[in-house]
Amino acid sequence: MNRDRLDGLVQELADGADGAEVGVLSTGEACYVALAAGRYDLLPETYRDPIAAWYRLGPDWRRRVCEWRDWPESYVGG
């Protein structure tokens, strides 16, 4: 799924959507969407811990989560 569509899902969740579409995403996509939206309840079963989900993402995806959450870019790490 492309980044624009994933960001659309993040926005839908921020607007109050139930998150049903997250279940059809890949593990990495679901981690990104759940973290970016602050909806840890939507993290995949194997990544229920938000810290584990964070480290599942690569630096580019972490940077995008930081943008959504207004977190410092220094959180991205290496």
All heavy atoms as a GROMACS GRO file, in nm:
protein
  619
    1MET      N    1   0.085  -0.117   0.000
    1MET     CA    2   0.000   0.000   0.000
    1MET      C    3   0.090   0.124   0.000
    1MET      O    4   0.194   0.124   0.064
    1MET     CB    5  -0.088  -0.003   0.125
    1MET     CG    6  -0.192   0.106   0.127
    1MET     SD    7  -0.314   0.089   0.259
    1MET     CE    8  -0.414  -0.042   0.193
    2ASN      N    9   0.049   0.226  -0.070
    2ASN     CA   10   0.136   0.344  -0.079
    2ASN      C   11   0.124   0.433   0.044
    2ASN      O   12   0.029   0.424   0.122
    2ASN     CB   13   0.109   0.421  -0.209
    2ASN     CG   14  -0.023   0.494  -0.209
    2ASN    OD1   15  -0.065   0.551  -0.110
    2ASN    ND2   16  -0.090   0.494  -0.323
    3ARG      N   17   0.221   0.516   0.060
    3ARG     CA   18   0.230   0.601   0.180
    3ARG      C   19   0.111   0.696   0.193
    3ARG      O   20   0.064   0.721   0.304
    3ARG     CB   21   0.359   0.681   0.180
    3ARG     CG   22   0.479   0.596   0.209
    3ARG     CD   23   0.605   0.680   0.216
    3ARG     NE   24   0.717   0.595   0.249
    3ARG     CZ   25   0.834   0.641   0.288
    3ARG    NH1   26   0.856   0.770   0.297
    3ARG    NH2   27   0.932   0.557   0.317
    4ASP      N   28   0.064   0.748   0.081
    4ASP     CA   29  -0.051   0.840   0.088
    4ASP      C   30  -0.174   0.769   0.145
    4ASP      O   31  -0.246   0.826   0.226
    4ASP     CB   32  -0.083   0.898  -0.049
    4ASP     CG   33   0.022   0.996  -0.097
    4ASP    OD1   34   0.095   1.053  -0.013
    4ASP    OD2   35   0.031   1.018  -0.219
    5ARG      N   36  -0.195   0.645   0.103
    5ARG     CA   37  -0.310   0.569   0.154
    5ARG      C   38  -0.292   0.538   0.303
    5ARG      O   39  -0.387   0.547   0.381
    5ARG     CB   40  -0.328   0.440   0.073
    5ARG     CG   41  -0.446   0.359   0.120
    5ARG     CD   42  -0.579   0.433   0.096
    5ARG     NE   43  -0.687   0.357   0.153
    5ARG     CZ   44  -0.777   0.404   0.239
    5ARG    NH1   45  -0.775   0.531   0.272
    5ARG    NH2   46  -0.871   0.328   0.287
    6LEU      N   47  -0.172   0.502   0.342
    6LEU     CA   48  -0.147   0.476   0.484
    6LEU      C   49  -0.168   0.601   0.567
    6LEU      O   50  -0.229   0.596   0.675
    6LEU     CB   51  -0.005   0.422   0.505
    6LEU     CG   52   0.022   0.282   0.448
    6LEU    CD1   53   0.169   0.246   0.466
    6LEU    CD2   54  -0.066   0.178   0.513
    7ASP      N   55  -0.121   0.715   0.517
    7ASP     CA   56  -0.143   0.840   0.588
    7ASP      C   57  -0.291   0.876   0.593
    7ASP      O   58  -0.339   0.932   0.692
    7ASP     CB   59  -0.063   0.953   0.525
    7ASP     CG   60   0.086   0.943   0.555
    7ASP    OD1   61   0.123   0.874   0.652
    7ASP    OD2   62   0.165   1.004   0.481
    8GLY      N   63  -0.365   0.838   0.489
    8GLY     CA   64  -0.510   0.857   0.491
    8GLY      C   65  -0.575   0.775   0.601
    8GLY      O   66  -0.667   0.823   0.669
    9LEU      N   67  -0.526   0.653   0.621
    9LEU     CA   68  -0.578   0.569   0.729
    9LEU      C   69  -0.546   0.630   0.865
    9LEU      O   70  -0.629   0.628   0.956
    9LEU     CB   71  -0.521   0.428   0.720
    9LEU     CG   72  -0.573   0.340   0.608
    9LEU    CD1   73  -0.496   0.209   0.603
    9LEU    CD2   74  -0.721   0.314   0.625
   10VAL      N   75  -0.424   0.683   0.880
   10VAL     CA   76  -0.387   0.749   1.005
   10VAL      C   77  -0.484   0.864   1.032
   10VAL      O   78  -0.534   0.879   1.144
   10VAL     CB   79  -0.241   0.799   1.002
   10VAL    CG1   80  -0.209   0.883   1.126
   10VAL    CG2   81  -0.144   0.683   0.989
   11GLN      N   82  -0.512   0.943   0.931
   11GLN     CA   83  -0.603   1.057   0.948
   11GLN      C   84  -0.744   1.009   0.983
   11GLN      O   85  -0.810   1.067   1.070
   11GLN     CB   86  -0.607   1.143   0.822
   11GLN     CG   87  -0.687   1.270   0.839
   11GLN     CD   88  -0.630   1.360   0.947
   11GLN    OE1   89  -0.515   1.400   0.941
   11GLN    NE2   90  -0.710   1.392   1.048
   12GLU      N   91  -0.790   0.903   0.918
   12GLU     CA   92  -0.922   0.848   0.949
   12GLU      C   93  -0.930   0.805   1.096
   12GLU      O   94  -1.030   0.830   1.164
   12GLU     CB   95  -0.954   0.729   0.859
   12GLU     CG   96  -0.982   0.768   0.715
   12GLU     CD   97  -0.999   0.647   0.624
   12GLU    OE1   98  -1.028   0.537   0.674
   12GLU    OE2   99  -0.984   0.665   0.501
   13LEU      N  100  -0.824   0.740   1.144
   13LEU     CA  101  -0.821   0.699   1.284
   13LEU      C  102  -0.821   0.820   1.377
   13LEU      O  103  -0.888   0.820   1.479
   13LEU     CB  104  -0.700   0.610   1.312
   13LEU     CG  105  -0.705   0.472   1.249
   13LEU    CD1  106  -0.570   0.403   1.262
   13LEU    CD2  107  -0.815   0.388   1.311
   14ALA      N  108  -0.747   0.922   1.338
   14ALA     CA  109  -0.743   1.045   1.418
   14ALA      C  110  -0.881   1.112   1.422
   14ALA      O  111  -0.916   1.178   1.520
   14ALA     CB  112  -0.639   1.142   1.363
   15ASP      N  113  -0.958   1.090   1.316
   15ASP     CA  114  -1.092   1.147   1.307
   15ASP      C  115  -1.199   1.058   1.372
   15ASP      O  116  -1.317   1.088   1.365
   15ASP     CB  117  -1.129   1.173   1.161
   15ASP     CG  118  -1.046   1.284   1.098
   15ASP    OD1  119  -0.988   1.365   1.173
   15ASP    OD2  120  -1.039   1.289   0.973
   16GLY      N  121  -1.156   0.944   1.428
   16GLY     CA  122  -1.250   0.860   1.502
   16GLY      C  123  -1.292   0.730   1.436
   16GLY      O  124  -1.382   0.663   1.486
   17ALA      N  125  -1.230   0.692   1.325
   17ALA     CA  126  -1.264   0.565   1.260
   17ALA      C  127  -1.232   0.449   1.353
   17ALA      O  128  -1.149   0.460   1.444
   17ALA     CB  129  -1.188   0.550   1.128
   18ASP      N  130  -1.297   0.335   1.329
   18ASP     CA  131  -1.281   0.220   1.418
   18ASP      C  132  -1.155   0.138   1.392
   18ASP      O  133  -1.116   0.057   1.475
   18ASP     CB  134  -1.402   0.128   1.412
   18ASP     CG  135  -1.422   0.064   1.275
   18ASP    OD1  136  -1.339   0.082   1.184
   18ASP    OD2  137  -1.524  -0.007   1.260
   19GLY      N  138  -1.091   0.155   1.279
   19GLY     CA  139  -0.966   0.086   1.252
   19GLY      C  140  -0.981  -0.049   1.187
   19GLY      O  141  -0.885  -0.126   1.181
   20ALA      N  142  -1.099  -0.081   1.134
   20ALA     CA  143  -1.121  -0.212   1.073
   20ALA      C  144  -1.025  -0.240   0.958
   20ALA      O  145  -0.982  -0.354   0.940
   20ALA     CB  146  -1.265  -0.223   1.024
   21GLU      N  147  -0.987  -0.137   0.884
   21GLU     CA  148  -0.898  -0.156   0.769
   21GLU      C  149  -0.756  -0.194   0.809
   21GLU      O  150  -0.680  -0.246   0.728
   21GLU     CB  151  -0.895  -0.031   0.682
   21GLU     CG  152  -1.022  -0.007   0.606
   21GLU     CD  153  -1.007   0.108   0.509
   21GLU    OE1  154  -0.907   0.114   0.437
   21GLU    OE2  155  -1.098   0.193   0.508
   22VAL      N  156  -0.717  -0.168   0.930
   22VAL     CA  157  -0.581  -0.196   0.975
   22VAL      C  158  -0.554  -0.346   0.970
   22VAL      O  159  -0.442  -0.390   0.944
   22VAL     CB  160  -0.555  -0.139   1.116
   22VAL    CG1  161  -0.419  -0.179   1.168
   22VAL    CG2  162  -0.567   0.013   1.112
   23GLY      N  163  -0.656  -0.428   0.991
   23GLY     CA  164  -0.641  -0.573   0.993
   23GLY      C  165  -0.594  -0.633   0.862
   23GLY      O  166  -0.541  -0.744   0.862
   24VAL      N  167  -0.610  -0.563   0.751
   24VAL     CA  168  -0.568  -0.617   0.622
   24VAL      C  169  -0.430  -0.569   0.579
   24VAL      O  170  -0.382  -0.606   0.473
   24VAL     CB  171  -0.672  -0.584   0.511
   24VAL    CG1  172  -0.808  -0.644   0.545
   24VAL    CG2  173  -0.684  -0.434   0.488
   25LEU      N  174  -0.366  -0.488   0.661
   25LEU     CA  175  -0.235  -0.434   0.628
   25LEU      C  176  -0.125  -0.535   0.661
   25LEU      O  177  -0.145  -0.625   0.743
   25LEU     CB  178  -0.210  -0.306   0.707
   25LEU     CG  179  -0.306  -0.190   0.684
   25LEU    CD1  180  -0.272  -0.076   0.778
   25LEU    CD2  181  -0.303  -0.144   0.540
   26SER      N  182  -0.009  -0.516   0.601
   26SER     CA  183   0.106  -0.596   0.640
   26SER      C  184   0.144  -0.559   0.784
   26SER      O  185   0.098  -0.458   0.837
   26SER     CB  186   0.225  -0.568   0.546
   26SER     OG  187   0.280  -0.440   0.573
   27THR      N  188   0.229  -0.638   0.844
   27THR     CA  189   0.269  -0.613   0.982
   27THR      C  190   0.334  -0.476   0.997
   27THR      O  191   0.299  -0.399   1.087
   27THR     CB  192   0.366  -0.723   1.030
   27THR    OG1  193   0.299  -0.849   1.022
   27THR    CG2  194   0.412  -0.698   1.172
   28GLY      N  195   0.428  -0.442   0.909
   28GLY     CA  196   0.495  -0.313   0.916
   28GLY      C  197   0.399  -0.198   0.894
   28GLY      O  198   0.406  -0.096   0.964
   29GLU      N  199   0.309  -0.213   0.797
   29GLU     CA  200   0.211  -0.107   0.770
   29GLU      C  201   0.120  -0.087   0.890
   29GLU      O  202   0.092   0.026   0.929
   29GLU     CB  203   0.128  -0.143   0.648
   29GLU     CG  204   0.205  -0.138   0.518
   29GLU     CD  205   0.129  -0.196   0.401
   29GLU    OE1  206   0.034  -0.276   0.421
   29GLU    OE2  207   0.163  -0.162   0.286
   30ALA      N  208   0.076  -0.197   0.950
   30ALA     CA  209  -0.012  -0.187   1.067
   30ALA      C  210   0.060  -0.122   1.184
   30ALA      O  211   0.000  -0.040   1.256
   30ALA     CB  212  -0.064  -0.325   1.106
   31CYS      N  213   0.187  -0.154   1.204
   31CYS     CA  214   0.265  -0.090   1.310
   31CYS      C  215   0.273   0.060   1.286
   31CYS      O  216   0.252   0.140   1.377
   31CYS     CB  217   0.405  -0.150   1.319
   31CYS     SG  218   0.412  -0.316   1.390
   32TYR      N  219   0.303   0.098   1.163
   32TYR     CA  220   0.313   0.240   1.130
   32TYR      C  221   0.182   0.313   1.156
   32TYR      O  222   0.179   0.415   1.226
   32TYR     CB  223   0.355   0.258   0.983
   32TYR     CG  224   0.335   0.400   0.936
   32TYR    CD1  225   0.418   0.501   0.981
   32TYR    CD2  226   0.231   0.433   0.850
   32TYR    CE1  227   0.398   0.633   0.942
   32TYR    CE2  228   0.210   0.563   0.810
   32TYR     CZ  229   0.294   0.663   0.856
   32TYR     OH  230   0.273   0.793   0.818
   33VAL      N  231   0.073   0.261   1.103
   33VAL     CA  232  -0.056   0.327   1.116
   33VAL      C  233  -0.097   0.338   1.263
   33VAL      O  234  -0.139   0.444   1.309
   33VAL     CB  235  -0.164   0.254   1.033
   33VAL    CG1  236  -0.303   0.306   1.064
   33VAL    CG2  237  -0.134   0.271   0.883
   34ALA      N  238  -0.082   0.229   1.338
   34ALA     CA  239  -0.122   0.230   1.479
   34ALA      C  240  -0.037   0.328   1.560
   34ALA      O  241  -0.091   0.404   1.642
   34ALA     CB  242  -0.112   0.089   1.537
   35LEU      N  243   0.093   0.328   1.538
   35LEU     CA  244   0.181   0.418   1.612
   35LEU      C  245   0.156   0.564   1.573
   35LEU      O  246   0.149   0.651   1.660
   35LEU     CB  247   0.328   0.382   1.589
   35LEU     CG  248   0.376   0.252   1.652
   35LEU    CD1  249   0.517   0.220   1.603
   35LEU    CD2  250   0.371   0.259   1.803
   36ALA      N  251   0.143   0.589   1.445
   36ALA     CA  252   0.122   0.726   1.398
   36ALA      C  253  -0.010   0.783   1.449
   36ALA      O  254  -0.019   0.902   1.482
   36ALA     CB  255   0.128   0.733   1.246
   37ALA      N  256  -0.111   0.697   1.460
   37ALA     CA  257  -0.242   0.742   1.506
   37ALA      C  258  -0.254   0.739   1.659
   37ALA      O  259  -0.354   0.785   1.714
   37ALA     CB  260  -0.351   0.655   1.445
   38GLY      N  261  -0.154   0.682   1.725
   38GLY     CA  262  -0.162   0.670   1.870
   38GLY      C  263  -0.265   0.568   1.914
   38GLY      O  264  -0.320   0.577   2.024
   39ARG      N  265  -0.292   0.469   1.827
   39ARG     CA  266  -0.391   0.365   1.856
   39ARG      C  267  -0.320   0.233   1.880
   39ARG      O  268  -0.319   0.143   1.798
   39ARG     CB  269  -0.489   0.353   1.738
   39ARG     CG  270  -0.582   0.471   1.721
   39ARG     CD  271  -0.693   0.471   1.825
   39ARG     NE  272  -0.763   0.344   1.833
   39ARG     CZ  273  -0.869   0.311   1.758
   39ARG    NH1  274  -0.917   0.397   1.669
   39ARG    NH2  275  -0.926   0.194   1.773
   40TYR      N  276  -0.259   0.221   1.996
   40TYR     CA  277  -0.182   0.102   2.029
   40TYR      C  278  -0.269  -0.023   2.034
   40TYR      O  279  -0.220  -0.134   2.020
   40TYR     CB  280  -0.108   0.121   2.160
   40TYR     CG  281  -0.011   0.239   2.160
   40TYR    CD1  282   0.021   0.303   2.277
   40TYR    CD2  283   0.046   0.286   2.042
   40TYR    CE1  284   0.110   0.411   2.278
   40TYR    CE2  285   0.133   0.393   2.042
   40TYR     CZ  286   0.165   0.455   2.159
   40TYR     OH  287   0.252   0.561   2.159
   41ASP      N  288  -0.397  -0.006   2.053
   41ASP     CA  289  -0.490  -0.120   2.053
   41ASP      C  290  -0.498  -0.186   1.915
   41ASP      O  291  -0.544  -0.299   1.904
   41ASP     CB  292  -0.630  -0.076   2.097
   41ASP     CG  293  -0.690   0.032   2.007
   41ASP    OD1  294  -0.624   0.137   1.988
   41ASP    OD2  295  -0.802   0.011   1.958
   42LEU      N  296  -0.451  -0.117   1.812
   42LEU     CA  297  -0.455  -0.172   1.675
   42LEU      C  298  -0.323  -0.233   1.631
   42LEU      O  299  -0.309  -0.276   1.517
   42LEU     CB  300  -0.495  -0.062   1.577
   42LEU     CG  301  -0.634  -0.003   1.598
   42LEU    CD1  302  -0.659   0.111   1.500
   42LEU    CD2  303  -0.742  -0.110   1.585
   43LEU      N  304  -0.225  -0.239   1.721
   43LEU     CA  305  -0.097  -0.301   1.685
   43LEU      C  306  -0.118  -0.450   1.658
   43LEU      O  307  -0.203  -0.514   1.720
   43LEU     CB  308   0.004  -0.283   1.798
   43LEU     CG  309   0.062  -0.143   1.814
   43LEU    CD1  310   0.137  -0.131   1.945
   43LEU    CD2  311   0.150  -0.107   1.696
   44PRO      N  312  -0.041  -0.507   1.564
   44PRO     CA  313  -0.052  -0.649   1.534
   44PRO      C  314  -0.022  -0.735   1.658
   44PRO      O  315   0.053  -0.693   1.747
   44PRO     CB  316   0.055  -0.673   1.428
   44PRO     CG  317   0.089  -0.539   1.373
   44PRO     CD  318   0.061  -0.440   1.483
   45GLU      N  319  -0.079  -0.852   1.662
   45GLU     CA  320  -0.064  -0.942   1.776
   45GLU      C  321   0.082  -0.964   1.815
   45GLU      O  322   0.115  -0.968   1.933
   45GLU     CB  323  -0.130  -1.076   1.745
   45GLU     CG  324  -0.138  -1.169   1.862
   45GLU     CD  325  -0.230  -1.119   1.973
   45GLU    OE1  326  -0.331  -1.055   1.944
   45GLU    OE2  327  -0.197  -1.145   2.090
   46THR      N  328   0.169  -0.978   1.718
   46THR     CA  329   0.310  -1.005   1.746
   46THR      C  330   0.388  -0.881   1.790
   46THR      O  331   0.504  -0.892   1.829
   46THR     CB  332   0.380  -1.066   1.623
   46THR    OG1  333   0.357  -0.980   1.511
   46THR    CG2  334   0.326  -1.205   1.594
   47TYR      N  335   0.325  -0.765   1.784
   47TYR     CA  336   0.390  -0.639   1.822
   47TYR      C  337   0.300  -0.557   1.914
   47TYR      O  338   0.285  -0.437   1.897
   47TYR     CB  339   0.428  -0.558   1.698
   47TYR     CG  340   0.541  -0.619   1.621
   47TYR    CD1  341   0.517  -0.705   1.515
   47TYR    CD2  342   0.672  -0.595   1.657
   47TYR    CE1  343   0.621  -0.764   1.445
   47TYR    CE2  344   0.778  -0.653   1.589
   47TYR     CZ  345   0.750  -0.737   1.483
   47TYR     OH  346   0.854  -0.795   1.415
   48ARG      N  347   0.241  -0.618   2.012
   48ARG     CA  348   0.151  -0.549   2.105
   48ARG      C  349   0.224  -0.443   2.188
   48ARG      O  350   0.164  -0.347   2.233
   48ARG     CB  351   0.081  -0.648   2.199
   48ARG     CG  352  -0.026  -0.727   2.133
   48ARG     CD  353  -0.141  -0.638   2.097
   48ARG     NE  354  -0.247  -0.715   2.033
   48ARG     CZ  355  -0.338  -0.661   1.958
   48ARG    NH1  356  -0.338  -0.532   1.935
   48ARG    NH2  357  -0.430  -0.735   1.903
   49ASP      N  358   0.352  -0.463   2.210
   49ASP     CA  359   0.432  -0.365   2.283
   49ASP      C  360   0.470  -0.253   2.185
   49ASP      O  361   0.536  -0.279   2.084
   49ASP     CB  362   0.558  -0.432   2.338
   49ASP     CG  363   0.647  -0.339   2.417
   49ASP    OD1  364   0.637  -0.215   2.402
   49ASP    OD2  365   0.729  -0.390   2.494
   50PRO      N  366   0.430  -0.129   2.212
   50PRO     CA  367   0.461  -0.019   2.120
   50PRO      C  368   0.610  -0.002   2.093
   50PRO      O  369   0.649   0.038   1.984
   50PRO     CB  370   0.403   0.105   2.189
   50PRO     CG  371   0.302   0.053   2.283
   50PRO     CD  372   0.348  -0.084   2.324
   51ILE      N  373   0.693  -0.034   2.191
   51ILE     CA  374   0.839  -0.021   2.170
   51ILE      C  375   0.886  -0.125   2.069
   51ILE      O  376   0.965  -0.094   1.980
   51ILE     CB  377   0.915  -0.033   2.303
   51ILE    CG1  378   0.878   0.086   2.392
   51ILE    CG2  379   1.065  -0.038   2.280
   51ILE    CD1  380   0.928   0.077   2.533
   52ALA      N  381   0.836  -0.247   2.078
   52ALA     CA  382   0.871  -0.350   1.980
   52ALA      C  383   0.821  -0.310   1.842
   52ALA      O  384   0.892  -0.327   1.742
   52ALA     CB  385   0.813  -0.485   2.022
   53ALA      N  386   0.701  -0.252   1.836
   53ALA     CA  387   0.646  -0.208   1.707
   53ALA      C  388   0.732  -0.095   1.648
   53ALA      O  389   0.758  -0.091   1.528
   53ALA     CB  390   0.502  -0.160   1.725
   54TRP      N  391   0.777  -0.005   1.735
   54TRP     CA  392   0.864   0.106   1.691
   54TRP      C  393   0.991   0.053   1.625
   54TRP      O  394   1.031   0.097   1.518
   54TRP     CB  395   0.896   0.192   1.812
   54TRP     CG  396   0.994   0.303   1.787
   54TRP    CD1  397   1.125   0.304   1.820
   54TRP    CD2  398   0.967   0.428   1.724
   54TRP    NE1  399   1.182   0.424   1.783
   54TRP    CE2  400   1.088   0.502   1.724
   54TRP    CE3  401   0.853   0.486   1.669
   54TRP    CZ2  402   1.097   0.630   1.671
   54TRP    CZ3  403   0.862   0.613   1.615
   54TRP    CH2  404   0.982   0.684   1.616
   55TYR      N  405   1.053  -0.046   1.689
   55TYR     CA  406   1.177  -0.101   1.635
   55TYR      C  407   1.153  -0.193   1.516
   55TYR      O  408   1.247  -0.228   1.446
   55TYR     CB  409   1.259  -0.169   1.744
   55TYR     CG  410   1.327  -0.066   1.831
   55TYR    CD1  411   1.281  -0.041   1.959
   55TYR    CD2  412   1.431   0.010   1.782
   55TYR    CE1  413   1.341   0.057   2.038
   55TYR    CE2  414   1.491   0.108   1.860
   55TYR     CZ  415   1.445   0.131   1.987
   55TYR     OH  416   1.505   0.228   2.063
   56ARG      N  417   1.030  -0.228   1.489
   56ARG     CA  418   0.994  -0.304   1.368
   56ARG      C  419   1.006  -0.214   1.245
   56ARG      O  420   1.027  -0.259   1.135
   56ARG     CB  421   0.852  -0.360   1.385
   56ARG     CG  422   0.786  -0.415   1.260
   56ARG     CD  423   0.855  -0.543   1.216
   56ARG     NE  424   0.786  -0.612   1.110
   56ARG     CZ  425   0.788  -0.578   0.981
   56ARG    NH1  426   0.854  -0.470   0.942
   56ARG    NH2  427   0.725  -0.649   0.891
   57LEU      N  428   0.989  -0.082   1.268
   57LEU     CA  429   0.992   0.015   1.158
   57LEU      C  430   1.134   0.060   1.126
   57LEU      O  431   1.218   0.067   1.214
   57LEU     CB  432   0.910   0.139   1.197
   57LEU     CG  433   0.764   0.116   1.232
   57LEU    CD1  434   0.702   0.249   1.275
   57LEU    CD2  435   0.688   0.056   1.116
   58GLY      N  436   1.157   0.091   1.001
   58GLY     CA  437   1.283   0.150   0.960
   58GLY      C  438   1.284   0.298   0.989
   58GLY      O  439   1.182   0.358   1.026
   59PRO      N  440   1.399   0.362   0.974
   59PRO     CA  441   1.412   0.505   1.006
   59PRO      C  442   1.315   0.596   0.932
   59PRO      O  443   1.264   0.692   0.990
   59PRO     CB  444   1.557   0.538   0.969
   59PRO     CG  445   1.629   0.408   0.970
   59PRO     CD  446   1.528   0.304   0.933
   60ASP      N  447   1.289   0.568   0.805
   60ASP     CA  448   1.197   0.655   0.730
   60ASP      C  449   1.056   0.650   0.790
   60ASP      O  450   0.988   0.752   0.803
   60ASP     CB  451   1.191   0.616   0.583
   60ASP     CG  452   1.318   0.650   0.509
   60ASP    OD1  453   1.394   0.738   0.556
   60ASP    OD2  454   1.344   0.589   0.404
   61TRP      N  455   1.012   0.531   0.824
   61TRP     CA  456   0.878   0.515   0.883
   61TRP      C  457   0.873   0.575   1.023
   61TRP      O  458   0.774   0.636   1.062
   61TRP     CB  459   0.838   0.368   0.885
   61TRP     CG  460   0.809   0.317   0.749
   61TRP    CD1  461   0.888   0.234   0.674
   61TRP    CD2  462   0.695   0.348   0.668
   61TRP    NE1  463   0.829   0.211   0.552
   61TRP    CE2  464   0.712   0.279   0.545
   61TRP    CE3  465   0.583   0.426   0.686
   61TRP    CZ2  466   0.618   0.286   0.443
   61TRP    CZ3  467   0.489   0.433   0.584
   61TRP    CH2  468   0.507   0.364   0.464
   62ARG      N  469   0.980   0.560   1.100
   62ARG     CA  470   0.984   0.622   1.234
   62ARG      C  471   0.976   0.774   1.221
   62ARG      O  472   0.909   0.840   1.301
   62ARG     CB  473   1.113   0.584   1.307
   62ARG     CG  474   1.118   0.442   1.351
   62ARG     CD  475   1.244   0.419   1.431
   62ARG     NE  476   1.285   0.281   1.422
   62ARG     CZ  477   1.406   0.237   1.447
   62ARG    NH1  478   1.501   0.321   1.484
   62ARG    NH2  479   1.435   0.110   1.437
   63ARG      N  480   1.046   0.829   1.124
   63ARG     CA  481   1.042   0.973   1.102
   63ARG      C  482   0.900   1.020   1.073
   63ARG      O  483   0.854   1.122   1.126
   63ARG     CB  484   1.136   1.011   0.986
   63ARG     CG  485   1.156   1.159   0.968
   63ARG     CD  486   1.267   1.189   0.867
   63ARG     NE  487   1.397   1.152   0.924
   63ARG     CZ  488   1.468   1.042   0.889
   63ARG    NH1  489   1.424   0.961   0.796
   63ARG    NH2  490   1.583   1.016   0.946
   64ARG      N  491   0.828   0.941   0.996
   64ARG     CA  492   0.689   0.977   0.964
   64ARG      C  493   0.599   0.968   1.087
   64ARG      O  494   0.510   1.050   1.105
   64ARG     CB  495   0.637   0.891   0.850
   64ARG     CG  496   0.710   0.921   0.718
   64ARG     CD  497   0.664   0.831   0.605
   64ARG     NE  498   0.529   0.862   0.563
   64ARG     CZ  499   0.497   0.954   0.473
   64ARG    NH1  500   0.592   1.026   0.417
   64ARG    NH2  501   0.372   0.974   0.440
   65VAL      N  502   0.624   0.868   1.171
   65VAL     CA  503   0.549   0.860   1.297
   65VAL      C  504   0.576   0.985   1.381
   65VAL      O  505   0.483   1.046   1.436
   65VAL     CB  506   0.585   0.732   1.376
   65VAL    CG1  507   0.526   0.737   1.516
   65VAL    CG2  508   0.538   0.607   1.303
   66CYS      N  509   0.702   1.025   1.389
   66CYS     CA  510   0.737   1.144   1.464
   66CYS      C  511   0.664   1.267   1.411
   66CYS      O  512   0.617   1.352   1.489
   66CYS     CB  513   0.888   1.168   1.462
   66CYS     SG  514   0.982   1.053   1.563
   67GLU      N  515   0.653   1.278   1.280
   67GLU     CA  516   0.582   1.391   1.220
   67GLU      C  517   0.435   1.390   1.263
   67GLU      O  518   0.380   1.494   1.299
   67GLU     CB  519   0.593   1.386   1.069
   67GLU     CG  520   0.733   1.417   1.019
   67GLU     CD  521   0.750   1.390   0.871
   67GLU    OE1  522   0.651   1.357   0.800
   67GLU    OE2  523   0.864   1.400   0.823
   68TRP      N  524   0.372   1.274   1.256
   68TRP     CA  525   0.231   1.264   1.296
   68TRP      C  526   0.211   1.296   1.443
   68TRP      O  527   0.114   1.359   1.481
   68TRP     CB  528   0.178   1.123   1.268
   68TRP     CG  529   0.127   1.105   1.130
   68TRP    CD1  530   0.189   1.039   1.028
   68TRP    CD2  531   0.003   1.152   1.076
   68TRP    NE1  532   0.112   1.043   0.914
   68TRP    CE2  533  -0.002   1.112   0.942
   68TRP    CE3  534  -0.102   1.225   1.129
   68TRP    CZ2  535  -0.111   1.141   0.859
   68TRP    CZ3  536  -0.210   1.254   1.046
   68TRP    CH2  537  -0.213   1.212   0.914
   69ARG      N  538   0.303   1.251   1.527
   69ARG     CA  539   0.284   1.263   1.671
   69ARG      C  540   0.348   1.390   1.729
   69ARG      O  541   0.341   1.413   1.848
   69ARG     CB  542   0.345   1.140   1.740
   69ARG     CG  543   0.287   1.005   1.697
   69ARG     CD  544   0.140   0.987   1.734
   69ARG     NE  545   0.116   0.994   1.875
   69ARG     CZ  546   0.127   0.891   1.959
   69ARG    NH1  547   0.160   0.772   1.915
   69ARG    NH2  548   0.103   0.907   2.086
   70ASP      N  549   0.411   1.470   1.643
   70ASP     CA  550   0.483   1.590   1.688
   70ASP      C  551   0.592   1.556   1.789
   70ASP      O  552   0.615   1.627   1.887
   70ASP     CB  553   0.386   1.694   1.748
   70ASP     CG  554   0.297   1.755   1.644
   70ASP    OD1  555   0.344   1.776   1.530
   70ASP    OD2  556   0.180   1.782   1.674
   71TRP      N  557   0.658   1.445   1.762
   71TRP     CA  558   0.773   1.403   1.844
   71TRP      C  559   0.900   1.457   1.780
   71TRP      O  560   0.907   1.478   1.658
   71TRP     CB  561   0.782   1.252   1.849
   71TRP     CG  562   0.673   1.184   1.925
   71TRP    CD1  563   0.585   1.240   2.012
   71TRP    CD2  564   0.640   1.045   1.919
   71TRP    NE1  565   0.500   1.143   2.061
   71TRP    CE2  566   0.532   1.024   2.006
   71TRP    CE3  567   0.693   0.937   1.850
   71TRP    CZ2  568   0.475   0.897   2.025
   71TRP    CZ3  569   0.636   0.811   1.868
   71TRP    CH2  570   0.528   0.793   1.957
   72PRO      N  571   1.005   1.480   1.858
   72PRO     CA  572   1.132   1.525   1.802
   72PRO      C  573   1.190   1.422   1.705
   72PRO      O  574   1.178   1.302   1.727
   72PRO     CB  575   1.224   1.540   1.923
   72PRO     CG  576   1.139   1.528   2.043
   72PRO     CD  577   1.012   1.461   2.003
   73GLU      N  578   1.249   1.471   1.599
   73GLU     CA  579   1.310   1.381   1.501
   73GLU      C  580   1.425   1.300   1.563
   73GLU      O  581   1.458   1.192   1.514
   73GLU     CB  582   1.360   1.459   1.380
   73GLU     CG  583   1.399   1.369   1.265
   73GLU     CD  584   1.431   1.442   1.137
   73GLU    OE1  585   1.368   1.547   1.110
   73GLU    OE2  586   1.519   1.395   1.064
   74SER      N  587   1.480   1.349   1.670
   74SER     CA  588   1.589   1.275   1.736
   74SER      C  589   1.542   1.138   1.787
   74SER      O  590   1.624   1.051   1.813
   74SER     CB  591   1.646   1.357   1.851
   74SER     OG  592   1.548   1.380   1.951
   75TYR      N  593   1.412   1.118   1.800
   75TYR     CA  594   1.360   0.987   1.843
   75TYR      C  595   1.384   0.878   1.739
   75TYR      O  596   1.381   0.762   1.773
   75TYR     CB  597   1.209   0.996   1.868
   75TYR     CG  598   1.166   1.066   1.993
   75TYR    CD1  599   1.255   1.138   2.074
   75TYR    CD2  600   1.034   1.061   2.033
   75TYR    CE1  601   1.212   1.203   2.186
   75TYR    CE2  602   0.989   1.125   2.147
   75TYR     CZ  603   1.079   1.195   2.224
   75TYR     OH  604   1.036   1.259   2.337
   76VAL      N  605   1.406   0.918   1.614
   76VAL     CA  606   1.422   0.821   1.506
   76VAL      C  607   1.538   0.728   1.532
   76VAL      O  608   1.530   0.608   1.510
   76VAL     CB  609   1.437   0.892   1.370
   76VAL    CG1  610   1.471   0.793   1.260
   76VAL    CG2  611   1.309   0.969   1.336
   77GLY      N  612   1.648   0.781   1.580
   77GLY     CA  613   1.765   0.698   1.607
   77GLY      C  614   1.831   0.649   1.480
   77GLY      O  615   1.809   0.700   1.372
   78GLY      N  616   1.910   0.541   1.490
   78GLY     CA  617   1.986   0.489   1.378
   78GLY      C  618   1.925   0.385   1.298
   78GLY      O  619   1.824   0.348   1.273
   0.00000   0.00000   0.00000
